[in-house]
Amino acid sequence: MDSITIIAGVIIILIILVFFINTNSNKKKKESQFLQPLFALAEKNNCKISKYDRWNNSIIGIDEDSNLVFNISKINEVETVQQINLADIQKCRIFESSRTVGIEKSSMKVVDKIELAFVKRDKNKPDTIVSFYNSDYDRLTLSGEIQLTDKWCKIANDKIAEIVKIK
């Protein structure tokens, strides 16, 4: 091989590396910008997020020491902020709204909504709802929202069980 071919190959490899490094850096920067409001909300409440997950335009996190769950969702440019004290919650359950479309053998289940319902101990207070998927404003296909809802339902119910055991 002549030296021009080697130099050209090295330059191409460097260009590709710079592209991937830049793309990864931009992704981390966007993730950090998305997480910042959650961490700021927790800090404002003298809390520290120990677990969190992000999906679509939403993020959920928990401070396991203070048993507070924080949720920030941005839907159609409207930001919703929720703070849920698990000491006030009796249980957490998954609510799924779906329908069957098609006829008999070629029918399929279509999920319209997946939500976590935090059921209050005080029966006079309404449940706190955290939406993980809504076909009205999320993309048409699910991409991990069911598993994420299951995960956070378990996290919440485990913490609620700990709180009840302590009382």
Secondary structure, 3 states (H helix, E strand, C coil): CCHHHHHHHHHHHHHHHHHHHHHHHHHHHHHHHHHHHHHHHHHHCCCCCCEEEEECCEEEEEECCCCEEEEEEEECCEEEEEEEEHHHEEEEEEEEEEEEECCHHHCEEEEEEEEEEEEECCCCCCCEEEEEEECCCCCCCCCCHHHHHHHHHHHHHHHHHHHHHHC
